[in-house]
Amino acid sequence: MPWTVIVSICVPVVLLFLYIVGRHVKWGKLFERLSIFWFRIACAFLLLFIIHLVVGYNGYNIPINMFSVLTIAVFGIPGILGITFLIVFL
């Protein structure tokens, strides 16, 4: 069997198991905070990509890496300003 079929079967089963266990153990808050953090990481990737496209026309290159993404996901707007400051002035 190809690995894609195995993964597409195993991932939903594991997620269903975690959902059922999480409801009884009250992991709801943990999963909620984890999902908010993953959403912030996804938004940081999107924001860095947009900034990379816009600033790229001026000759600057803002890299999209995990340091930049985690900085923006954790600090928000100050993280964006800090990464942009580092790229522009260094």
Summary of the structure (lengths in Angstrom):
residues: 90
radius of gyration: 18.4
end to end distance: 51.1
largest distance: 54.0
contacts: 211
relative contact order: 0.09
helix: 83%
strand: 0%
